[in-house]
Amino acid sequence: MNPLGNNQMIVPKIQKQLVNACAVETTNAILVDLGDTWFTLLLDEAHDCSVKEQMTVVIRYVNKYGEVIEQFMAVVHVATTTAACLKEAIDSLFAKYGLSVARLRGQGYDGSSNMSGEFNGLKSLIMKENPYALYVHCFAHQLQLVVVAVAQANQYVCDFMWIVGSIVNISTSSCKRADKLRQLEHDRKVKLLERGEISSEVLQNLIDDRDRSSKGLSRTLVERMEMYEFVFILLLMKRILAITNHLSTVLQEKDQNIVNAMRLINNVINIILQEMDSRFSETTTDLLIYMSCLDPRNSFSRFDVQKLVRQAHFYEDDFSWNERMLVEQEFETYIDDVKSDEQFEGISDLGALAKKMIETMKNRVFPLVYRMIELALLLPVATATVERVFSAMNIVKTDLRNRIGDEWMNDSLVVYIEKVVFNTVDNEPILQRFHSMES
């Protein structure tokens, strides 16, 4: 039946109500999947196009299938970015969704003082209420800081940065010069590649050119600036930065876990390890070492019962006194069982181990072990999911739509970002919620 002319559902108010109904039911589906289990809090703040400070909230949890899930919950407009203001916004959001700070088992932010401050940062305010909500500085941000530290300690990289700065100053000062330099760069790179004239002598000549032009940009530098860029990128930056490229990509995967992240970091050069280690507190470092003993690679070669027992004693609220007395025996039985089970052969990741335990129902046979694995998986690795929300926010709220309200933007983002969850929601609860909004 065709609707009447005045029943097209295109009035802005009606559209907003429909999207709100969709967003609420999508969020409810996420909360149902979360249940009453532990979760981790990931958040960050950024300006939108109308210069309003927005805080994005994402939760990380392990679902009933043993899968690590990161779901967008809300974007909240905050008046300021002080730790107290952010904490108040989180408390309000938790009350709205029926979440409890007591269920938090991790926090993941960047390294800004309002977030990670030792005394008055957001992490400290939350840990005063719940000491088990361990803070982990976003590994991707740490990697960036480490690369900067490594680059600053390398003279070749400093030379490269100096040359790039000089090139930028030259090319941006004149449009004609910029066009000419682009053509020169293209032509010379083609010739270099065709003739294979990349050698250590060329590199040394480039460095000598830079030294001779220390008081100003010589004509030689201008003419050969594309060789500087090409050679330095190829011979220097590739050595220092390419080694971190794969690590950076893997760290930002949604289902990444702390054990796998630590293993990847341990494969990077020693100077990066030293920089990373300096950014963890002693307590967090010890806990990460304990958790790494759960790594199933090489037939559980890193398994250490005593360290895992110490991990159980750290989480006193999650393991009763009786359970802490029994955990050592359960771990010993568990390791003998999985080593002799063909289904666990070849598992090299903690997340895959959790899913396999669910599939084989060993999570019921070894509940304390699975609880340990779950706690390890909950610790955040990176805030990439939060960053992706900011990217989506720039799509929903643009310069041409900069007056979009906070609630309207949040509802649109929930449905857009969590479209996979939204597609699982039945139409009926959405329609019932919509009908209940107006008489």
VENMONOR-V8842 format. One record per residue. N is the residue number from 1. SS is DSSP state (H for helix, E for strand, L for the rest). NEAR is the number of other ideal C-beta (glycine too) atoms within 10 Angstrom. Layout:
# VENMONOR-V8842
N&SS&NEAR, N&SS&NEAR
This chain:
# VENMONOR-V8842
1&L&3, 2&L&5, 3&L&8, 4&L&7, 5&L&6, 6&L&6, 7&L&9, 8&L&9, 9&L&10, 10&L&7, 11&L&10, 12&H&8, 13&H&9, 14&H&15, 15&H&12, 16&H&16, 17&H&17, 18&H&17, 19&H&19, 20&H&21, 21&H&21, 22&H&20, 23&H&23, 24&H&17, 25&H&23, 26&H&25, 27&H&23, 28&H&15, 29&H&18, 30&H&18, 31&H&15, 32&H&8, 33&H&15, 34&H&20, 35&L&10, 36&L&7, 37&L&14, 38&L&21, 39&E&22, 40&E&24, 41&E&25, 42&E&27, 43&E&26, 44&E&22, 45&E&24, 46&E&17, 47&E&10, 48&L&20, 49&L&14, 50&L&12, 51&L&7, 52&L&15, 53&E&16, 54&E&22, 55&E&20, 56&E&26, 57&E&22, 58&E&24, 59&E&21, 60&E&26, 61&E&23, 62&E&27, 63&L&16, 64&L&10, 65&L&10, 66&L&20, 67&L&14, 68&E&22, 69&E&17, 70&E&24, 71&E&25, 72&E&25, 73&E&25, 74&E&21, 75&E&27, 76&E&19, 77&E&16, 78&L&16, 79&L&10, 80&L&11, 81&L&15, 82&L&13, 83&H&22, 84&H&12, 85&H&17, 86&H&25, 87&H&18, 88&H&14, 89&H&19, 90&H&22, 91&H&15, 92&H&10, 93&H&16, 94&H&17, 95&H&10, 96&H&11, 97&H&15, 98&L&8, 99&L&19, 100&L&12, 101&H&17, 102&H&12, 103&H&17, 104&E&23, 105&E&24, 106&E&22, 107&E&23, 108&E&28, 109&E&25, 110&L&19, 111&L&15, 112&L&15, 113&H&12, 114&H&19, 115&H&23, 116&H&20, 117&L&15, 118&L&9, 119&L&8, 120&L&12, 121&L&21, 122&H&26, 123&H&22, 124&H&16, 125&H&19, 126&H&21, 127&H&17, 128&H&11, 129&H&13, 130&L&16, 131&L&12, 132&L&17, 133&L&21, 134&L&26, 135&E&22, 136&E&25, 137&E&24, 138&L&25, 139&H&28, 140&H&21, 141&H&20, 142&H&22, 143&H&21, 144&H&15, 145&H&14, 146&H&23, 147&H&18, 148&H&12, 149&H&15, 150&H&19, 151&H&17, 152&H&11, 153&L&12, 154&L&16, 155&H&10, 156&H&16, 157&H&20, 158&H&12, 159&H&17, 160&H&22, 161&H&14, 162&H&13, 163&H&21, 164&H&15, 165&H&10, 166&H&18, 167&H&19, 168&H&10, 169&H&10, 170&H&16, 171&H&18, 172&H&10, 173&L&9, 174&L&11, 175&H&9, 176&H&7, 177&H&13, 178&H&13, 179&H&11, 180&H&13, 181&H&18, 182&H&12, 183&H&11, 184&H&16, 185&H&18, 186&H&11, 187&H&11, 188&H&17, 189&H&14, 190&H&10, 191&H&10, 192&H&16, 193&H&11, 194&H&8, 195&H&8, 196&L&7, 197&L&12, 198&L&15, 199&L&11, 200&H&9, 201&H&9, 202&H&16, 203&H&18, 204&H&10, 205&H&15, 206&H&20, 207&H&17, 208&H&11, 209&H&18, 210&H&19, 211&H&8, 212&H&11, 213&L&16, 214&L&8, 215&L&6, 216&L&7, 217&L&14, 218&L&14, 219&H&8, 220&H&15, 221&H&20, 222&H&17, 223&H&13, 224&L&20, 225&H&23, 226&H&19, 227&H&22, 228&H&22, 229&H&17, 230&H&19, 231&H&22, 232&H&21, 233&H&14, 234&H&12, 235&H&16, 236&H&18, 237&H&17, 238&H&12, 239&H&13, 240&H&19, 241&H&15, 242&H&10, 243&H&15, 244&H&19, 245&H&10, 246&H&12, 247&H&18, 248&H&17, 249&H&11, 250&H&16, 251&H&22, 252&L&19, 253&L&17, 254&L&15, 255&L&15, 256&L&24, 257&L&27, 258&H&24, 259&H&26, 260&H&23, 261&H&23, 262&H&17, 263&H&17, 264&H&17, 265&H&19, 266&H&11, 267&L&11, 268&L&18, 269&L&13, 270&H&7, 271&H&14, 272&H&22, 273&H&14, 274&H&11, 275&H&19, 276&H&20, 277&H&10, 278&L&10, 279&L&16, 280&L&16, 281&L&12, 282&H&7, 283&H&11, 284&H&15, 285&H&13, 286&H&15, 287&H&23, 288&H&18, 289&H&15, 290&H&21, 291&H&23, 292&H&19, 293&L&20, 294&L&26, 295&L&21, 296&L&24, 297&H&16, 298&H&8, 299&H&13, 300&H&18, 301&L&8, 302&L&15, 303&L&18, 304&L&15, 305&H&16, 306&H&10, 307&H&17, 308&H&22, 309&H&17, 310&H&15, 311&H&20, 312&H&24, 313&H&11, 314&H&16, 315&L&16, 316&L&12, 317&L&9, 318&L&17, 319&L&21, 320&L&10, 321&H&8, 322&H&8, 323&H&14, 324&H&16, 325&H&12, 326&H&14, 327&H&23, 328&H&15, 329&H&11, 330&H&19, 331&H&23, 332&H&12, 333&H&13, 334&H&23, 335&H&17, 336&H&10, 337&H&15, 338&H&23, 339&H&13, 340&L&8, 341&L&12, 342&H&6, 343&H&12, 344&H&19, 345&L&10, 346&L&10, 347&L&20, 348&L&12, 349&L&17, 350&H&23, 351&H&21, 352&H&16, 353&H&27, 354&H&26, 355&H&17, 356&H&18, 357&H&24, 358&H&18, 359&H&12, 360&L&15, 361&L&8, 362&H&20, 363&H&19, 364&H&10, 365&H&14, 366&L&20, 367&H&12, 368&H&19, 369&H&24, 370&H&20, 371&H&18, 372&H&26, 373&H&23, 374&H&20, 375&H&25, 376&H&26, 377&H&29, 378&H&21, 379&L&23, 380&L&27, 381&L&28, 382&L&26, 383&L&25, 384&H&21, 385&H&22, 386&H&25, 387&H&17, 388&H&17, 389&H&25, 390&H&16, 391&H&9, 392&H&16, 393&H&22, 394&H&12, 395&H&10, 396&H&19, 397&L&24, 398&L&12, 399&H&8, 400&H&7, 401&H&12, 402&L&12, 403&L&8, 404&L&16, 405&L&11, 406&H&15, 407&H&13, 408&H&19, 409&H&19, 410&H&25, 411&H&24, 412&H&22, 413&H&22, 414&H&26, 415&H&20, 416&H&17, 417&H&23, 418&L&20, 419&H&10, 420&H&9, 421&H&20, 422&H&18, 423&L&8, 424&L&10, 425&L&18, 426&L&10, 427&H&9, 428&H&9, 429&H&14, 430&H&19, 431&H&13, 432&H&12, 433&H&17, 434&H&19, 435&H&10, 436&H&9, 437&H&13, 438&L&8, 439&L&4
